[in-house]
Each structure stands twice: as structure tokens, then as C-alpha cells.
Amino acid sequence: MNGKLKDEFNQRVKKLRSLMQERGIDACFIYGDEYRRENLRYISNYWPIFERGAVIVTMTGEPIVLAAPEGELVCREMSVWPDIRLIPDFNCVTVPDEIEYPHADYTDSKKVFNELKGQYGVKRLGIAGMDAMAKQVYESIVTNAQEVDVVDANELLFTMRLIKSEYEIACLKEAARVADKGYIALMEAAAVGVTELEIAAAAYYACMREGAENVPFCLVASGVRVNTIIGRPTRKRVENGDMIMAALAVQYEGYIATINFPFIVGDSSPEQREFINYLIEANDRALQLIRPGVRQGEMVGAVKSYFREQGVDAYDLYPPLHGCGAAEAEMPYPNEHTQGLFEEGMTVNTDISLFGHPHGSNRIEEGFILTKEGNEPMSRLVRELTEKWKETERL
């Protein structure tokens, strides 16, 4: 295990323990699976496939990682913590059958909780990921913990993930670099007669070739399908004058960067170009207010005010910014009334969108790091595309 990486995770556990102490929590049970992996990955670096996983952090000693038999070696390959126990409750998430693993060296869940109580004096257990786990998993924890008080600890992990370390920022920058490459391939593939699936395939290939760990999604919609907001690519073929809505999310070492920029294949109309200008101007106004010390709601209000001025607010369906990091969308996710301030070290995505407009539906999405001076774009491509559009109203 890379020493620098281990130091990063040691610092995260140290910070978690500080928050646990403030809230009177003796141990934290952090759940994750293939679909809701962010908290588990954040504390252990483990990302399950098919199965469930968890890491238990006490006030002293190294964390305990809980996994399932089929993914045991994946867990040992990824986890920064060597104490790994196999739990029957964590087997394949998609089937109700009890799967036999005759060679599995299972740990009894009750023994784990007895160890927590006996060795670490755990009386209050916080669970991060209670909203993501299956009912039977939660009931198993409560039953086996017995006289331990169980509380929701989601807030601890959300609070920790809000300000990024240098390591996290480096991962996000690399994810954004790969996303840029993938988006260039996507735009180059978009042509009259090509299917949306072929466009997405070009992006997937480029991203994996550039070193992406995963592509959480590649949304591609053309023509009237742009109204789907989060439409998956289909066999629909692109026609001349089709607007393209394509959002590409790239994951690198557990961190996700997303890019989206509207464009038109072939001939564009004045109305389509005006529509894209609305998004670009709104995005520019947002960027002026993404800096430390600015109230987050002020930035949201500026975007919404601009859309009202242009008479397109009826097509403004959701807030224009969200955090990014271990999840594609995470805190902060402000509205006009949010009082929280932007802080140095936050990482955020603008998500400037209009959907259902007579002349198109689309969004601009790009990631930024909050710095002392203001903000630093993670994606170079969106800045380049913006400037090129302003000069020519064509891409």
C-alpha cells in the first residue's frame, strides 16, 4: 500500500474520530455497495462489486472492514485496512436466495459487535448509509448490536467530504482531464446518420483508454430527445440541425468529474443559438460568484434572476450548482435561500440548465475548485468551448 495513500486515509479516520467524539459516538459503521459506494470508498478505499461492504471505525485501533466472499480478493486488493471480515449478510445484493460459498471463512456478525462492546466499550453506534442499506441489513445490525444505542451518522461523512484534501483535488483534476478527452471524442463522433449509442461508445472508449476507473454515466440525447433531461443514448440517428445534450461523468480513484456543453450537428437556427447563449451567459454570471466568502444562495439567485429577465424561467427546473467529489452530485446543493458560504477547498459543478424550451433543452456542467483567489476550472475544455462559441456561435 502506497504510504502517501495510507497517510491520506489515516487523516480521514482521525477527522472522523474527532467528529464522533463531539457527538458522543463510540463507533461508526459506514455502509456501501456497488451503487452507493461513496462513504465506504472515502474511509476504506473499498468499492464492492455485486455485494455489500462496510467499515467500522472505533475511537482507537485500526478500522475493521466487512465484505462478502466473492469479492474478498477485490476487497484485499483495494482496502487500505488489512482487518477484513466476511459477513453472510453482505452477499450478492440482487437475489433473495442464500448463496452457498463452501470455502468462505465467515465471521459471525454478533461476534464483531461483541468485540466492539468488549474491547472498545462501544455503547453508541453511528451508522453512515442507513438510507442506502437494505432493511434486513439494518435489522441485523440492530439485533446483533443488542444493547448498543444506534443513531444516524450520515452528517459526519457529508461534513468531512465537503472540503477536499490535496489528494482529492488531484484525483478530481485527473478525472476532469480524462472527461475532456472523452468529450472531445464524443463531439467528433457526433454526425448526421450516427446513432446516439455510437456517440456514447466513442466517449467510453476514449475515457477508458485515458485511464478512467469507471464511466458512471454517458447521457446522450439528440433532437426532440433532449427534453428527457437525463436520457440514456438510444438507437436514434442524428439528423441535420439536431441539438445534442451529452453529459459525461468520469471516475478516477473514486472521484467523479462531469462535463456537459450544448452543441448542434449540422445547420443551426438563430433560435437554437440564442438558447445556447442563455446558458453561457447564466454560467458566466455564476462563475463570478463562485468564490470564498460569497453566500451560495446569492449565486443561485443570480442565475435565476437572469433567466427571469430573459423570460425563460419556466424552463429552469433545478438549482444551478452542486458539489462534486466521491459522488457526481454531493453537498453543497444550494437554493436561493441557502445561507452557507463558499469556502476554500470546496469542489463544485455548475449545472446551468433549461429544459422544455421550444428551441431546445440542455445544460452546461463543469467543475471548479474554490481557491483563495476565487475558483479554478477542473475542465479546460468547457472554457475553450465557451470562448469559441462566443467568437463564432459555432463549435
LUMMIDO-772078 format. One line per 4 residues: number of its first residue (from 1); their letters; for each residue x, y, z of C-alpha. Coordinates in steps of 0.001 Angstrom, whole numbers. Layout:
<sites>
NUM	A	X,Y,Z | ... $
</sites>
This chain:
<sites>
1	MNGK	0,0,0 | 1342,3398,-1027 | 2483,5275,2097 | 1067,8588,919 $
5	LKDE	-2317,6983,302 | -2294,5353,3739 | -1493,8740,5300 | -4488,10247,3471 $
9	FNQR	-6846,7641,4907 | -5308,7904,8358 | -6099,11616,8310 | -9692,10888,7314 $
13	VKKL	-10121,8450,10198 | -8563,10975,12572 | -11048,13624,11415 | -13946,11187,11701 $
17	RSLM	-12952,10295,15253 | -12930,13961,16176 | -16493,14346,14879 | -17533,11128,16626 $
21	QERG	-16174,12426,19911 | -18063,15712,19528 | -21327,13805,19063 | -20736,11126,21683 $
25	IDAC	-20445,8274,19157 | -18159,5380,20184 | -18037,3605,16806 | -19130,4421,13272 $
29	FIYG	-20488,1770,10892 | -20033,3058,7323 | -22042,1145,4740 | -21571,916,972 $
33	DEYR	-22280,-1221,-2058 | -21673,-1066,-5799 | -24287,1664,-6223 | -23815,3752,-3067 $
37	RENL	-20089,3383,-2598 | -19005,6944,-1809 | -18796,6857,2019 | -17279,3373,2151 $
41	RYIS	-14747,4267,-530 | -13949,7509,1273 | -12982,5775,4525 | -11583,2421,3327 $
45	NYWP	-10924,2773,-429 | -13025,-396,-926 | -15659,-470,-3669 | -17751,-3684,-3706 $
49	IFER	-18886,-5428,-6877 | -22351,-7091,-6667 | -22041,-7302,-2894 | -22293,-5078,170 $
53	GAVI	-19494,-3760,2321 | -18819,-1722,5433 | -16036,-343,7568 | -16259,69,11332 $
57	VTMT	-14241,2866,12902 | -13760,2913,16675 | -12021,5584,18746 | -8814,3505,18877 $
61	GEPI	-7269,743,16790 | -7415,214,13028 | -10781,85,11272 | -12477,-3264,10586 $
65	VLAA	-13654,-3879,7008 | -16669,-6120,6390 | -17031,-7800,2993 | -18521,-10843,1259 $
69	PEGE	-16839,-13991,-128 | -16941,-13438,-3881 | -15378,-10014,-3559 | -12911,-10858,-788 $
73	LVCR	-9840,-10588,-3007 | -11116,-7350,-4557 | -11513,-6018,-1029 | -7985,-7097,-58 $
77	EMSV	-6662,-5525,-3243 | -8357,-2158,-2654 | -8796,-1687,1095 | -6220,387,2962 $
81	WPDI	-7180,-1505,6131 | -5996,-5153,6455 | -8524,-6387,9064 | -11171,-7817,6706 $
85	RLIP	-14064,-9998,7908 | -16599,-11848,5711 | -20260,-11392,6647 | -23123,-13547,5212 $
89	DFNC	-25472,-10517,5272 | -23285,-8852,2648 | -23614,-11455,-128 | -24963,-10569,-3613 $
93	VTVP	-27468,-7716,-3375 | -29658,-8632,-6362 | -31017,-12079,-5425 | -33117,-13277,-2463 $
97	DEIE	-31556,-16768,-2423 | -28968,-17801,126 | -25836,-18389,-1930 | -23516,-21146,-738 $
101	YPHA	-19814,-20342,-545 | -18356,-23565,910 | -14831,-22190,1271 | -15798,-18867,2837 $
105	DYTD	-14294,-18113,6213 | -17286,-16238,7630 | -17313,-14078,10717 | -20419,-14084,12878 $
109	SKKV	-21880,-10561,12979 | -22708,-10968,16642 | -19042,-11711,17410 | -17988,-8492,15702 $
113	FNEL	-20376,-6418,17824 | -19423,-8288,20986 | -15813,-7390,20196 | -16771,-3742,19760 $
117	KGQY	-18520,-3739,23135 | -15926,-5802,24988 | -12682,-4431,23558 | -13704,-858,22761 $
121	GVKR	-16577,-242,25186 | -18983,754,22405 | -22308,1964,23782 | -23385,4280,20961 $
125	LGIA	-23050,3247,17314 | -23422,5696,14431 | -24469,4370,11021 | -23499,6240,7854 $
129	GMDA	-25503,4923,4923 | -28638,3924,6808 | -30685,5359,3939 | -28859,3160,1408 $
133	MAKQ	-28871,-244,3094 | -31474,-2994,2821 | -33974,-3400,5661 | -32580,-6821,6601 $
137	VYES	-29044,-5433,6868 | -30191,-2687,9221 | -32197,-5158,11297 | -29179,-7470,11517 $
141	IVTN	-27047,-4607,12857 | -29623,-3630,15464 | -30217,-7250,16511 | -26534,-8144,16796 $
145	AQEV	-25546,-4872,18444 | -28155,-5631,21131 | -27870,-3080,23961 | -25941,-558,21876 $
149	DVVD	-27726,2716,21013 | -27888,3100,17193 | -28011,6593,15628 | -27843,8098,12127 $
153	ANEL	-24294,9310,11356 | -24699,10399,7720 | -23981,14001,8682 | -20458,13103,9820 $
157	LFTM	-19415,11816,6411 | -21161,14600,4495 | -19387,17172,6671 | -15996,15523,6138 $
161	RLIK	-16380,15316,2383 | -17265,18997,1971 | -13675,20351,1997 | -11253,18412,-182 $
165	SEYE	-7649,17472,526 | -4812,17928,-1969 | -5086,14232,-2820 | -8808,14513,-3566 $
169	IACL	-8313,17600,-5707 | -5560,15835,-7676 | -7930,12906,-8337 | -10708,15256,-9463 $
173	KEAA	-8343,17099,-11795 | -7299,13829,-13387 | -10930,12739,-13729 | -11668,16077,-15425 $
177	RVAD	-8696,15688,-17773 | -9984,12283,-18853 | -13539,13638,-19177 | -12257,16356,-21510 $
181	KGYI	-10652,13722,-23735 | -13826,11672,-23713 | -15972,14677,-24591 | -13746,15625,-27496 $
185	ALME	-14162,12083,-28852 | -17916,12331,-28284 | -18203,15596,-30209 | -16047,14288,-33041 $
189	AAAV	-18265,11192,-33326 | -21490,13227,-33465 | -22501,13417,-37128 | -25593,13139,-39272 $
193	GVTE	-26660,9492,-39518 | -24749,8307,-36450 | -26712,6776,-33567 | -26655,8158,-30043 $
197	LEIA	-25169,4826,-28934 | -22264,5210,-31346 | -21595,8694,-29977 | -21555,7351,-26416 $
201	AAAY	-19300,4453,-27447 | -16663,6893,-28690 | -16685,8654,-25319 | -16489,5423,-23316 $
205	YACM	-13580,4155,-25379 | -11610,7385,-25101 | -12162,7626,-21333 | -11067,4067,-20596 $
209	REGA	-8058,4439,-22898 | -7048,7578,-20978 | -7166,5770,-17628 | -10692,6196,-16265 $
213	ENVP	-11553,3809,-13460 | -15195,3924,-14488 | -17676,5946,-16537 | -20669,6307,-14179 $
217	FCLV	-22789,7676,-16998 | -22702,8997,-20518 | -26011,10667,-21318 | -26623,11335,-24992 $
221	ASGV	-29871,12702,-26431 | -30466,14363,-29786 | -33239,16333,-31447 | -36539,16100,-29570 $
225	RVNT	-34972,13635,-27120 | -33019,16430,-25399 | -36193,17017,-23371 | -35545,13768,-21466 $
229	IIGR	-33178,15712,-19144 | -31151,12602,-18217 | -31778,10498,-21308 | -29675,7439,-21953 $
233	PTRK	-28353,7001,-25504 | -30586,5070,-27896 | -30524,3767,-31463 | -31947,7093,-32691 $
237	RVEN	-29890,8503,-35549 | -28767,12123,-35509 | -30336,14392,-38108 | -29119,17657,-39557 $
241	GDMI	-29859,20516,-37139 | -30238,18261,-34091 | -29202,19755,-30786 | -27113,17332,-28703 $
245	MAAL	-27402,17067,-24935 | -24483,14957,-23710 | -23322,14661,-20105 | -20216,12606,-19391 $
249	AVQY	-19143,11570,-15882 | -15683,10067,-15350 | -14460,8342,-12199 | -10786,8245,-11222 $
253	EGYI	-9681,6635,-7927 | -13182,7110,-6546 | -13606,10753,-7639 | -16017,11899,-10326 $
257	ATIN	-15804,14837,-12725 | -18662,15681,-15085 | -18751,17701,-18276 | -21632,18872,-20495 $
261	FPFI	-21676,21501,-23206 | -24517,22005,-25717 | -23826,21743,-29418 | -25656,21291,-32710 $
265	VGDS	-24883,18859,-35511 | -25029,20434,-38956 | -27074,23579,-39562 | -28236,25579,-36555 $
269	SPEQ	-31092,28057,-36329 | -30912,31567,-34806 | -33311,30368,-32086 | -31054,27454,-31165 $
273	REFI	-28054,29755,-30965 | -29982,32199,-28786 | -30907,29320,-26477 | -27250,28309,-26057 $
277	NYLI	-26346,31954,-25418 | -28763,31968,-22467 | -26900,29041,-20885 | -23464,30539,-21499 $
281	EAND	-24386,33944,-20059 | -26002,32343,-16997 | -22901,30198,-16476 | -20648,33274,-16731 $
285	RALQ	-22740,35061,-14099 | -22486,32047,-11814 | -18688,31908,-12123 | -18358,35499,-10918 $
289	LIRP	-19912,34480,-7588 | -18204,31123,-7030 | -15526,32302,-4627 | -14839,32005,-895 $
293	GVRQ	-16999,34206,1323 | -19926,34519,-1100 | -23287,33238,86 | -24176,30192,-2011 $
297	GEMV	-27789,31321,-2343 | -26612,34591,-3904 | -25035,32689,-6781 | -28207,30636,-7298 $
301	GAVK	-30286,33816,-7206 | -28115,35488,-9843 | -28694,32650,-12302 | -32426,32512,-11646 $
305	SYFR	-32741,36289,-11912 | -31059,36243,-15312 | -33428,33537,-16549 | -36390,35589,-15305 $
309	EQGV	-35077,38663,-17127 | -34918,36653,-20362 | -38385,35166,-19853 | -37112,31577,-19763 $
313	DAYD	-37513,30860,-16031 | -40391,28455,-16761 | -37761,26076,-18177 | -35399,26353,-15184 $
317	LYPP	-36108,23060,-13407 | -33495,22704,-10644 | -30658,24554,-8825 | -27696,25582,-10984 $
321	LHGC	-24892,24173,-8825 | -23951,21143,-6746 | -20868,19780,-5060 | -18743,17056,-6640 $
325	GAAE	-16232,14551,-5353 | -16770,10956,-4292 | -20244,11320,-5815 | -21168,13053,-9057 $
329	AEMP	-23548,15255,-7065 | -22906,15920,-3396 | -23025,18798,-895 | -23365,21685,-1270 $
333	YPNE	-26607,21674,-3296 | -27890,25217,-2598 | -31071,27066,-3462 | -31754,30817,-3383 $
337	HTQG	-32326,30772,376 | -29150,28882,1316 | -27117,30897,3838 | -23928,28821,3701 $
341	LFEE	-20818,30441,2252 | -18476,29107,-393 | -15207,28027,1257 | -11697,27443,16 $
345	GMTV	-11209,23744,-717 | -14773,23060,-1838 | -15228,21465,-5248 | -18424,22254,-7136 $
349	NTDI	-20101,21786,-10510 | -22127,24408,-12249 | -25208,22724,-13685 | -26842,25518,-15672 $
353	SLFG	-29883,24137,-17435 | -33099,24890,-19302 | -35440,22053,-20268 | -38633,22062,-22333 $
357	HPHG	-37876,25320,-24155 | -39404,25461,-27683 | -35950,25683,-29275 | -34006,23205,-27212 $
361	SNRI	-33169,21693,-23849 | -29660,21448,-22448 | -27184,22218,-19707 | -23637,23439,-19133 $
365	EEGF	-21801,21457,-16498 | -18202,21939,-15426 | -16233,21504,-12227 | -14382,24107,-10139 $
369	ILTK	-12051,24156,-7161 | -12608,27009,-4692 | -9249,28748,-4176 | -8129,31771,-2142 $
373	EGNE	-8360,33919,-5273 | -11738,32598,-6436 | -12150,29432,-8485 | -10058,27217,-10723 $
377	PMSR	-11728,25216,-13509 | -11080,21487,-13489 | -12171,21116,-17120 | -10144,23099,-19627 $
381	LVRE	-12437,22025,-22450 | -15602,23814,-21301 | -13688,27087,-21002 | -12304,26585,-24525 $
385	LTEK	-15709,25697,-25975 | -17275,28708,-24276 | -14753,31126,-25763 | -15016,29549,-29200 $
389	WKET	-18823,29816,-29109 | -18681,33467,-28078 | -16459,34219,-31068 | -18365,32271,-33736 $
393	ERL	-21622,30879,-32271 | -20437,27584,-33732 | -18366,24643,-32497 $
</sites>
